[in-house]
Amino acid sequence: MGNFEDIFGDYFNAYKNTSKYKDESMLEITLRKKEFEQNLDDMWAIYTRGNPQQIIEYQKGVNNIKSAGLKVLRNQHGKHKIVTPK
């Protein structure tokens, strides 16, 4: 069983580094941009209200968006904007 998990894990990690995966991720995030921005806003608000554990999930979300080739901006009010770099 462990061997299957290793092979599948290696395959998935390799796939995540392909341009097809990144293109599909970028397209999905761009099409659902408002939803992703609201999710980041919500997680940031939870973190700033005193739940330091939330920063872990927040950072995973930011890293996921960045790995698709997009930028994540946040203003001083905790509002997020996802942009495509030029």
Backbone atoms as SQL, in Angstrom:
CREATE TABLE atoms (id INTEGER PRIMARY KEY, chain TEXT, resi INTEGER, resn TEXT, atom TEXT, x REAL, y REAL, z REAL);
INSERT INTO atoms VALUES
  (1, 'A', 1, 'MET', 'N', 0.822, -1.197, 0.000),
  (2, 'A', 1, 'MET', 'CA', 0.000, 0.000, 0.000),
  (3, 'A', 1, 'MET', 'C', 0.861, 1.253, 0.000),
  (4, 'A', 2, 'GLY', 'N', 1.920, 1.251, 0.796),
  (5, 'A', 2, 'GLY', 'CA', 2.801, 2.408, 0.859),
  (6, 'A', 2, 'GLY', 'C', 3.443, 2.719, -0.482),
  (7, 'A', 3, 'ASN', 'N', 3.759, 1.673, -1.256),
  (8, 'A', 3, 'ASN', 'CA', 4.372, 1.861, -2.557),
  (9, 'A', 3, 'ASN', 'C', 3.427, 2.596, -3.504),
  (10, 'A', 4, 'PHE', 'N', 2.147, 2.232, -3.497),
  (11, 'A', 4, 'PHE', 'CA', 1.155, 2.920, -4.324),
  (12, 'A', 4, 'PHE', 'C', 1.074, 4.390, -3.948),
  (13, 'A', 5, 'GLU', 'N', 1.055, 4.676, -2.648),
  (14, 'A', 5, 'GLU', 'CA', 0.983, 6.059, -2.182),
  (15, 'A', 5, 'GLU', 'C', 2.211, 6.850, -2.618),
  (16, 'A', 6, 'ASP', 'N', 3.378, 6.205, -2.570),
  (17, 'A', 6, 'ASP', 'CA', 4.602, 6.873, -3.015),
  (18, 'A', 6, 'ASP', 'C', 4.546, 7.190, -4.502),
  (19, 'A', 7, 'ILE', 'N', 4.133, 6.209, -5.299),
  (20, 'A', 7, 'ILE', 'CA', 4.060, 6.408, -6.748),
  (21, 'A', 7, 'ILE', 'C', 3.031, 7.481, -7.077),
  (22, 'A', 8, 'PHE', 'N', 1.842, 7.379, -6.490),
  (23, 'A', 8, 'PHE', 'CA', 0.797, 8.364, -6.761),
  (24, 'A', 8, 'PHE', 'C', 1.223, 9.756, -6.282),
  (25, 'A', 9, 'GLY', 'N', 1.837, 9.832, -5.112),
  (26, 'A', 9, 'GLY', 'CA', 2.306, 11.116, -4.588),
  (27, 'A', 9, 'GLY', 'C', 3.358, 11.732, -5.492),
  (28, 'A', 10, 'ASP', 'N', 4.294, 10.911, -5.965),
  (29, 'A', 10, 'ASP', 'CA', 5.322, 11.402, -6.884),
  (30, 'A', 10, 'ASP', 'C', 4.703, 11.877, -8.188),
  (31, 'A', 11, 'TYR', 'N', 3.743, 11.122, -8.701),
  (32, 'A', 11, 'TYR', 'CA', 3.069, 11.495, -9.947),
  (33, 'A', 11, 'TYR', 'C', 2.337, 12.825, -9.778),
  (34, 'A', 12, 'PHE', 'N', 1.597, 12.968, -8.691),
  (35, 'A', 12, 'PHE', 'CA', 0.836, 14.197, -8.466),
  (36, 'A', 12, 'PHE', 'C', 1.773, 15.389, -8.285),
  (37, 'A', 13, 'ASN', 'N', 2.856, 15.211, -7.551),
  (38, 'A', 13, 'ASN', 'CA', 3.816, 16.299, -7.368),
  (39, 'A', 13, 'ASN', 'C', 4.443, 16.702, -8.697),
  (40, 'A', 14, 'ALA', 'N', 4.730, 15.727, -9.542),
  (41, 'A', 14, 'ALA', 'CA', 5.280, 16.040, -10.867),
  (42, 'A', 14, 'ALA', 'C', 4.235, 16.781, -11.703),
  (43, 'A', 15, 'TYR', 'N', 2.976, 16.314, -11.653),
  (44, 'A', 15, 'TYR', 'CA', 1.902, 16.964, -12.414),
  (45, 'A', 15, 'TYR', 'C', 1.710, 18.410, -11.982),
  (46, 'A', 16, 'LYS', 'N', 1.833, 18.685, -10.681),
  (47, 'A', 16, 'LYS', 'CA', 1.659, 20.051, -10.180),
  (48, 'A', 16, 'LYS', 'C', 2.718, 20.998, -10.723),
  (49, 'A', 17, 'ASN', 'N', 3.804, 20.463, -11.247),
  (50, 'A', 17, 'ASN', 'CA', 4.859, 21.293, -11.810),
  (51, 'A', 17, 'ASN', 'C', 4.762, 21.442, -13.328),
  (52, 'A', 18, 'THR', 'N', 3.690, 20.931, -13.911),
  (53, 'A', 18, 'THR', 'CA', 3.518, 21.071, -15.358),
  (54, 'A', 18, 'THR', 'C', 2.810, 22.385, -15.679),
  (55, 'A', 19, 'SER', 'N', 3.028, 22.852, -16.889),
  (56, 'A', 19, 'SER', 'CA', 2.370, 24.098, -17.305),
  (57, 'A', 19, 'SER', 'C', 0.861, 23.897, -17.427),
  (58, 'A', 20, 'LYS', 'N', 0.426, 22.689, -17.773),
  (59, 'A', 20, 'LYS', 'CA', -1.014, 22.420, -17.884),
  (60, 'A', 20, 'LYS', 'C', -1.700, 22.631, -16.540),
  (61, 'A', 21, 'TYR', 'N', -1.113, 22.080, -15.468),
  (62, 'A', 21, 'TYR', 'CA', -1.694, 22.236, -14.127),
  (63, 'A', 21, 'TYR', 'C', -1.737, 23.705, -13.728),
  (64, 'A', 22, 'LYS', 'N', -0.633, 24.407, -13.955),
  (65, 'A', 22, 'LYS', 'CA', -0.573, 25.822, -13.584),
  (66, 'A', 22, 'LYS', 'C', -1.562, 26.652, -14.390),
  (67, 'A', 23, 'ASP', 'N', -1.685, 26.356, -15.695),
  (68, 'A', 23, 'ASP', 'CA', -2.641, 27.085, -16.535),
  (69, 'A', 23, 'ASP', 'C', -4.075, 26.844, -16.074),
  (70, 'A', 24, 'GLU', 'N', -4.400, 25.580, -15.785),
  (71, 'A', 24, 'GLU', 'CA', -5.753, 25.255, -15.329),
  (72, 'A', 24, 'GLU', 'C', -6.043, 25.892, -13.972),
  (73, 'A', 25, 'SER', 'N', -5.049, 25.893, -13.083),
  (74, 'A', 25, 'SER', 'CA', -5.230, 26.517, -11.770),
  (75, 'A', 25, 'SER', 'C', -5.437, 28.018, -11.910),
  (76, 'A', 26, 'MET', 'N', -4.623, 28.653, -12.760),
  (77, 'A', 26, 'MET', 'CA', -4.743, 30.092, -12.961),
  (78, 'A', 26, 'MET', 'C', -6.120, 30.435, -13.530),
  (79, 'A', 27, 'LEU', 'N', -6.587, 29.650, -14.490),
  (80, 'A', 27, 'LEU', 'CA', -7.894, 29.906, -15.092),
  (81, 'A', 27, 'LEU', 'C', -9.004, 29.751, -14.053),
  (82, 'A', 28, 'GLU', 'N', -8.959, 28.688, -13.265),
  (83, 'A', 28, 'GLU', 'CA', -9.995, 28.468, -12.249),
  (84, 'A', 28, 'GLU', 'C', -10.012, 29.599, -11.218),
  (85, 'A', 29, 'ILE', 'N', -8.850, 29.975, -10.734),
  (86, 'A', 29, 'ILE', 'CA', -8.782, 31.036, -9.725),
  (87, 'A', 29, 'ILE', 'C', -9.262, 32.355, -10.319),
  (88, 'A', 30, 'THR', 'N', -8.878, 32.636, -11.559),
  (89, 'A', 30, 'THR', 'CA', -9.290, 33.876, -12.209),
  (90, 'A', 30, 'THR', 'C', -10.803, 33.909, -12.407),
  (91, 'A', 31, 'LEU', 'N', -11.382, 32.791, -12.805),
  (92, 'A', 31, 'LEU', 'CA', -12.837, 32.739, -13.009),
  (93, 'A', 31, 'LEU', 'C', -13.601, 32.855, -11.698),
  (94, 'A', 32, 'ARG', 'N', -13.016, 32.397, -10.611),
  (95, 'A', 32, 'ARG', 'CA', -13.669, 32.428, -9.298),
  (96, 'A', 32, 'ARG', 'C', -12.970, 33.418, -8.366),
  (97, 'A', 33, 'LYS', 'N', -12.379, 34.459, -8.954),
  (98, 'A', 33, 'LYS', 'CA', -11.539, 35.402, -8.215),
  (99, 'A', 33, 'LYS', 'C', -12.248, 35.998, -6.999),
  (100, 'A', 34, 'LYS', 'N', -13.470, 36.463, -7.148),
  (101, 'A', 34, 'LYS', 'CA', -14.193, 37.079, -6.024),
  (102, 'A', 34, 'LYS', 'C', -14.360, 36.096, -4.870),
  (103, 'A', 35, 'GLU', 'N', -14.632, 34.851, -5.198),
  (104, 'A', 35, 'GLU', 'CA', -14.781, 33.813, -4.168),
  (105, 'A', 35, 'GLU', 'C', -13.455, 33.591, -3.426),
  (106, 'A', 36, 'PHE', 'N', -12.361, 33.507, -4.168),
  (107, 'A', 36, 'PHE', 'CA', -11.050, 33.321, -3.546),
  (108, 'A', 36, 'PHE', 'C', -10.676, 34.537, -2.706),
  (109, 'A', 37, 'GLU', 'N', -10.937, 35.735, -3.203),
  (110, 'A', 37, 'GLU', 'CA', -10.643, 36.948, -2.445),
  (111, 'A', 37, 'GLU', 'C', -11.451, 37.004, -1.158),
  (112, 'A', 38, 'GLN', 'N', -12.729, 36.642, -1.231),
  (113, 'A', 38, 'GLN', 'CA', -13.582, 36.656, -0.032),
  (114, 'A', 38, 'GLN', 'C', -13.097, 35.636, 0.988),
  (115, 'A', 39, 'ASN', 'N', -12.664, 34.473, 0.508),
  (116, 'A', 39, 'ASN', 'CA', -12.139, 33.444, 1.405),
  (117, 'A', 39, 'ASN', 'C', -10.900, 33.949, 2.140),
  (118, 'A', 40, 'LEU', 'N', -10.003, 34.622, 1.413),
  (119, 'A', 40, 'LEU', 'CA', -8.814, 35.186, 2.053),
  (120, 'A', 40, 'LEU', 'C', -9.200, 36.280, 3.049),
  (121, 'A', 41, 'ASP', 'N', -10.173, 37.132, 2.683),
  (122, 'A', 41, 'ASP', 'CA', -10.653, 38.175, 3.591),
  (123, 'A', 41, 'ASP', 'C', -11.164, 37.553, 4.889),
  (124, 'A', 42, 'ASP', 'N', -11.959, 36.491, 4.741),
  (125, 'A', 42, 'ASP', 'CA', -12.544, 35.829, 5.912),
  (126, 'A', 42, 'ASP', 'C', -11.468, 35.207, 6.798),
  (127, 'A', 43, 'MET', 'N', -10.520, 34.516, 6.185),
  (128, 'A', 43, 'MET', 'CA', -9.458, 33.889, 6.980),
  (129, 'A', 43, 'MET', 'C', -8.598, 34.940, 7.674),
  (130, 'A', 44, 'TRP', 'N', -8.319, 36.052, 6.997),
  (131, 'A', 44, 'TRP', 'CA', -7.515, 37.120, 7.596),
  (132, 'A', 44, 'TRP', 'C', -8.262, 37.734, 8.784),
  (133, 'A', 45, 'ALA', 'N', -9.570, 37.916, 8.632),
  (134, 'A', 45, 'ALA', 'CA', -10.371, 38.481, 9.722),
  (135, 'A', 45, 'ALA', 'C', -10.356, 37.565, 10.947),
  (136, 'A', 46, 'ILE', 'N', -10.464, 36.271, 10.728),
  (137, 'A', 46, 'ILE', 'CA', -10.411, 35.309, 11.841),
  (138, 'A', 46, 'ILE', 'C', -9.056, 35.405, 12.544),
  (139, 'A', 47, 'TYR', 'N', -7.989, 35.485, 11.753),
  (140, 'A', 47, 'TYR', 'CA', -6.644, 35.595, 12.313),
  (141, 'A', 47, 'TYR', 'C', -6.495, 36.876, 13.137),
  (142, 'A', 48, 'THR', 'N', -6.935, 38.001, 12.601),
  (143, 'A', 48, 'THR', 'CA', -6.747, 39.281, 13.305),
  (144, 'A', 48, 'THR', 'C', -7.656, 39.420, 14.529),
  (145, 'A', 49, 'ARG', 'N', -8.700, 38.606, 14.607),
  (146, 'A', 49, 'ARG', 'CA', -9.564, 38.642, 15.792),
  (147, 'A', 49, 'ARG', 'C', -9.036, 37.763, 16.916),
  (148, 'A', 50, 'GLY', 'N', -7.829, 37.242, 16.748),
  (149, 'A', 50, 'GLY', 'CA', -7.208, 36.537, 17.861),
  (150, 'A', 50, 'GLY', 'C', -7.053, 35.048, 17.712),
  (151, 'A', 51, 'ASN', 'N', -7.182, 34.510, 16.510),
  (152, 'A', 51, 'ASN', 'CA', -6.978, 33.080, 16.318),
  (153, 'A', 51, 'ASN', 'C', -5.702, 32.863, 15.498),
  (154, 'A', 52, 'PRO', 'N', -4.555, 32.750, 16.163),
  (155, 'A', 52, 'PRO', 'CA', -3.286, 32.636, 15.433),
  (156, 'A', 52, 'PRO', 'C', -3.159, 31.352, 14.609),
  (157, 'A', 53, 'GLN', 'N', -3.930, 30.320, 14.931),
  (158, 'A', 53, 'GLN', 'CA', -3.886, 29.078, 14.152),
  (159, 'A', 53, 'GLN', 'C', -4.354, 29.305, 12.709),
  (160, 'A', 54, 'GLN', 'N', -5.213, 30.300, 12.504),
  (161, 'A', 54, 'GLN', 'CA', -5.783, 30.545, 11.184),
  (162, 'A', 54, 'GLN', 'C', -4.722, 30.944, 10.162),
  (163, 'A', 55, 'ILE', 'N', -3.610, 31.483, 10.616),
  (164, 'A', 55, 'ILE', 'CA', -2.576, 31.951, 9.694),
  (165, 'A', 55, 'ILE', 'C', -2.019, 30.802, 8.850),
  (166, 'A', 56, 'ILE', 'N', -2.057, 29.594, 9.376),
  (167, 'A', 56, 'ILE', 'CA', -1.553, 28.431, 8.637),
  (168, 'A', 56, 'ILE', 'C', -2.407, 28.184, 7.397),
  (169, 'A', 57, 'GLU', 'N', -3.731, 28.127, 7.574),
  (170, 'A', 57, 'GLU', 'CA', -4.629, 27.903, 6.435),
  (171, 'A', 57, 'GLU', 'C', -4.615, 29.100, 5.484),
  (172, 'A', 58, 'TYR', 'N', -4.525, 30.289, 6.053),
  (173, 'A', 58, 'TYR', 'CA', -4.454, 31.501, 5.234),
  (174, 'A', 58, 'TYR', 'C', -3.218, 31.438, 4.334),
  (175, 'A', 59, 'GLN', 'N', -2.086, 31.092, 4.897),
  (176, 'A', 59, 'GLN', 'CA', -0.849, 31.037, 4.117),
  (177, 'A', 59, 'GLN', 'C', -0.909, 29.953, 3.053),
  (178, 'A', 60, 'LYS', 'N', -1.555, 28.823, 3.356),
  (179, 'A', 60, 'LYS', 'CA', -1.732, 27.774, 2.345),
  (180, 'A', 60, 'LYS', 'C', -2.539, 28.314, 1.166),
  (181, 'A', 61, 'GLY', 'N', -3.606, 29.073, 1.458),
  (182, 'A', 61, 'GLY', 'CA', -4.424, 29.654, 0.398),
  (183, 'A', 61, 'GLY', 'C', -3.641, 30.640, -0.452),
  (184, 'A', 62, 'VAL', 'N', -2.880, 31.499, 0.192),
  (185, 'A', 62, 'VAL', 'CA', -2.050, 32.475, -0.530),
  (186, 'A', 62, 'VAL', 'C', -1.019, 31.751, -1.390),
  (187, 'A', 63, 'ASN', 'N', -0.358, 30.744, -0.833),
  (188, 'A', 63, 'ASN', 'CA', 0.656, 30.000, -1.582),
  (189, 'A', 63, 'ASN', 'C', 0.058, 29.266, -2.776),
  (190, 'A', 64, 'ASN', 'N', -1.150, 28.744, -2.625),
  (191, 'A', 64, 'ASN', 'CA', -1.829, 28.063, -3.721),
  (192, 'A', 64, 'ASN', 'C', -2.078, 29.036, -4.880),
  (193, 'A', 65, 'ILE', 'N', -2.519, 30.221, -4.555),
  (194, 'A', 65, 'ILE', 'CA', -2.780, 31.230, -5.581),
  (195, 'A', 65, 'ILE', 'C', -1.475, 31.668, -6.241),
  (196, 'A', 66, 'LYS', 'N', -0.462, 31.884, -5.445),
  (197, 'A', 66, 'LYS', 'CA', 0.840, 32.294, -5.989),
  (198, 'A', 66, 'LYS', 'C', 1.455, 31.202, -6.859),
  (199, 'A', 67, 'SER', 'N', 1.273, 29.942, -6.484),
  (200, 'A', 67, 'SER', 'CA', 1.845, 28.844, -7.275),
  (201, 'A', 67, 'SER', 'C', 1.205, 28.742, -8.650),
  (202, 'A', 68, 'ALA', 'N', 0.017, 29.320, -8.808),
  (203, 'A', 68, 'ALA', 'CA', -0.647, 29.352, -10.108),
  (204, 'A', 68, 'ALA', 'C', -0.139, 30.515, -10.962),
  (205, 'A', 69, 'GLY', 'N', 0.753, 31.325, -10.412),
  (206, 'A', 69, 'GLY', 'CA', 1.330, 32.424, -11.171),
  (207, 'A', 69, 'GLY', 'C', 0.636, 33.757, -10.968),
  (208, 'A', 70, 'LEU', 'N', -0.229, 33.840, -9.959),
  (209, 'A', 70, 'LEU', 'CA', -0.951, 35.081, -9.676),
  (210, 'A', 70, 'LEU', 'C', -0.345, 35.775, -8.463),
  (211, 'A', 71, 'LYS', 'N', -0.666, 37.041, -8.291),
  (212, 'A', 71, 'LYS', 'CA', -0.217, 37.805, -7.126),
  (213, 'A', 71, 'LYS', 'C', -1.389, 38.021, -6.184),
  (214, 'A', 72, 'VAL', 'N', -1.086, 38.081, -4.892),
  (215, 'A', 72, 'VAL', 'CA', -2.095, 38.352, -3.876),
  (216, 'A', 72, 'VAL', 'C', -1.707, 39.647, -3.167),
  (217, 'A', 73, 'LEU', 'N', -2.607, 40.624, -3.216),
  (218, 'A', 73, 'LEU', 'CA', -2.394, 41.889, -2.532),
  (219, 'A', 73, 'LEU', 'C', -3.391, 42.014, -1.394),
  (220, 'A', 74, 'ARG', 'N', -2.991, 42.688, -0.307),
  (221, 'A', 74, 'ARG', 'CA', -3.880, 42.920, 0.836),
  (222, 'A', 74, 'ARG', 'C', -3.679, 44.353, 1.297),
  (223, 'A', 75, 'ASN', 'N', -4.795, 45.081, 1.488),
  (224, 'A', 75, 'ASN', 'CA', -4.677, 46.454, 1.984),
  (225, 'A', 75, 'ASN', 'C', -4.718, 46.469, 3.514),
  (226, 'A', 76, 'GLN', 'N', -4.615, 47.664, 4.095),
  (227, 'A', 76, 'GLN', 'CA', -4.560, 47.776, 5.558),
  (228, 'A', 76, 'GLN', 'C', -5.873, 47.396, 6.238),
  (229, 'A', 77, 'HIS', 'N', -6.940, 47.280, 5.463),
  (230, 'A', 77, 'HIS', 'CA', -8.233, 46.893, 6.025),
  (231, 'A', 77, 'HIS', 'C', -8.475, 45.382, 5.924),
  (232, 'A', 78, 'GLY', 'N', -7.490, 44.661, 5.407),
  (233, 'A', 78, 'GLY', 'CA', -7.613, 43.212, 5.300),
  (234, 'A', 78, 'GLY', 'C', -8.355, 42.740, 4.075),
  (235, 'A', 79, 'LYS', 'N', -8.554, 43.612, 3.094),
  (236, 'A', 79, 'LYS', 'CA', -9.221, 43.236, 1.845),
  (237, 'A', 79, 'LYS', 'C', -8.167, 42.766, 0.847),
  (238, 'A', 80, 'HIS', 'N', -8.461, 41.661, 0.187),
  (239, 'A', 80, 'HIS', 'CA', -7.515, 41.048, -0.731),
  (240, 'A', 80, 'HIS', 'C', -7.906, 41.302, -2.183),
  (241, 'A', 81, 'LYS', 'N', -6.894, 41.306, -3.026),
  (242, 'A', 81, 'LYS', 'CA', -7.103, 41.427, -4.464),
  (243, 'A', 81, 'LYS', 'C', -6.125, 40.473, -5.138),
  (244, 'A', 82, 'ILE', 'N', -6.631, 39.675, -6.047),
  (245, 'A', 82, 'ILE', 'CA', -5.816, 38.745, -6.807),
  (246, 'A', 82, 'ILE', 'C', -5.600, 39.366, -8.177),
  (247, 'A', 83, 'VAL', 'N', -4.330, 39.472, -8.591),
  (248, 'A', 83, 'VAL', 'CA', -4.007, 40.089, -9.874),
  (249, 'A', 83, 'VAL', 'C', -3.090, 39.188, -10.690),
  (250, 'A', 84, 'THR', 'N', -3.197, 39.363, -11.990),
  (251, 'A', 84, 'THR', 'CA', -2.322, 38.650, -12.913),
  (252, 'A', 84, 'THR', 'C', -1.109, 39.525, -13.176),
  (253, 'A', 85, 'PRO', 'N', 0.089, 39.014, -12.907),
  (254, 'A', 85, 'PRO', 'CA', 1.277, 39.833, -13.160),
  (255, 'A', 85, 'PRO', 'C', 1.462, 40.105, -14.647),
  (256, 'A', 86, 'LYS', 'N', 2.027, 41.246, -14.949),
  (257, 'A', 86, 'LYS', 'CA', 2.220, 41.606, -16.358),
  (258, 'A', 86, 'LYS', 'C', 3.522, 41.072, -16.868);
